Structure formats: structure tokens, C-alpha cells
């Protein structure tokens, strides 16, 4: 995507480091466009986040949207692969310390983040990359090995060629190896499988947020003892299995850490409409509580035990925000 308004960035006032601002909705993107450090911008709703992201993309390309899961808490269905990958991309970019802007809704920002690493597989043309290691890495990132790559989050291997469809979107790419040297990287059509143009690199973010890596396996092993009522899930995770809906167990598998905690010390947290953000998080937490109480009998738990379940949506102190912009 082009950034037609980029020439205006140098004319915009810099982003203050702290304080309260009166900013109209239309002024949010120009305010953030000149940021020279990592910025996490939070708005109350998902639609607001998408609109702010699109507006910012007119000014600069290093803007990322951290989407919220489409699934409900305790719903044993995995979120969309692209959603999970884009959340991983936002986390990784935010933690890099580079001057990027990550936009998130209250729901996306309050969601507990996974302990599974968000770093991508990155391969460049002409570089040396262990062939077998690349295949293992894709599997570790949650990519599914198939005979023919047609959908995001898939990869295939034929001789010295690795096809991969990055989970975060874009076009699938074909990596042509000569031993451990990457001779070429080309995009290809998932329909015809024919190669298209050459590209300089392939970046593939994790296709799953929750993966049975050593930290998750150790946590699942401990939960077998402390929460035997969900032993069917802990047993599969301990065995390193990937299964539909495994992400719904994230609250039990991760520490209390949200997207806000991914922001480096050099970054800025901007909260647009803090009252709306606070209300939305309270609503999400209440909905999650009500679902836990309703589902407790199916877990074999008393209602009192369900109330004490680890939440998916975490509350955060908006007083910690560096910049607060009430609606005007």
C-alpha cells in the first residue's frame, strides 16, 4: 500500500511524551504519524481500531493492527490463522524497539498474550539457511505440512524447494534451496501453483499463538496435577499435539501479561477515550465471568470455583498510559 500523505509527516507536530490531549477522531492519525519511537495506541472498539489503522497507513507504512480473536472465551474453536499471525506480528514489532505504531482495540489489548514466542521465520535471497532447520522451524511456528500449499499457514517440501504461505497474509512464496543456500524466492499462485515475481525475502509469522513448546508443555504437566478436570487438554498439550481450540486454554497456560506489557520502556502508550476503554474492558470481563458460571457444570466444577478461573481479558490501569486523549 502506498502512503500518499507521507510528505506531510515532517510538517506535523511531534508526539508529546506525556499528558492529556484533546484530539478529535479525525486528528488521531496525524497525531500518531510523526512518532519516532514504539507506540501502542488503544481505542475502545474493533471498528475504531481498524479505521485508525487505515488512516495511519496513509501517512506511514510501519503501522500494524493487533486484532482481537473472533472467538468467545472457553469456546473450543481456534481463532482465524491470519488473526493469530497478525497479533504475533504486532507483538514482535512492538517489542523490537523500532519506531512503529501498533493499533489495538480494548479487547485486543486486554487479551492475555501467549508465552509462545512471536518471532517470525525470515529468509532472504542469497542467504545461507539450514534447509532441515527451516522445515523444523515452520513446524514449530504452527504451520501445517501439506502436499500442495493453498491456504495461509501451510507449507510443503519437494526436493530442495519449500513452499510456504505466510500466515499473516500476502502471497505464498517458493524458496528454492541449493544445499543450504537460498538461491531464489518467488511468489506463486495458490490456484495454478505457477511462480510469479521474485522477492527479496520471506517473512512468516507464527500460524498459532499457543504452541506446545517447552514452556507450554511444562505448564500443562503441572496443570495435570492442579486442574485434573481438564486433563484431556493438558494431556494432549504435554504430548506436543496441536488440536482445534487449544487456544481457549490460554488463560491457564500464560502469566497475566497483556499487549500493554509488550511495550518496551522506550515506547509510548496512547489511550484514546479512556472512559470508553475502561467500560469496554469491564463489559468483556463480566461477559467472561457469566460464561464461566454457565459452563462450570460442564467442567465438573462448582460455581464458586468457576468464579476463580484465570481470565482471558486482563484489567489494566489506564493511569499508566503516557498520553490520554478523551473524546471531544
Buried (B, 14 or more C-beta within 10 A) or exposed (E): EEBEBEEBBEEBEEBEEEEEBEBEBEEBBBBBBBBEBBBBBBBBBBEBBBBBBBBBBBBBEBBBBBBBBEBEBBBEEBBBBBBBBBBBBBBBBBBEEEBBBBBBBBBBBBBBBBBBBBBBBEBBBEEEBEBEEBBEBBBBBBBBEBEEBBEBBBBBBEEBEBBBBBBBEBBBBBBBBEEBBBEBBBBBEBEEEEBBEEBEEBBBBBBBBBBBBEBBBEBBEBBBEEBEEBBEBBBBBBEEEBEEBBBBBBBBBBEEEBBBEBBEEEBBBBBBBBEBBBEBBEBBBEEBBEBBBEBBEEBEBEEEBBEEBBBBBBBBEBEEBBBBBBEE
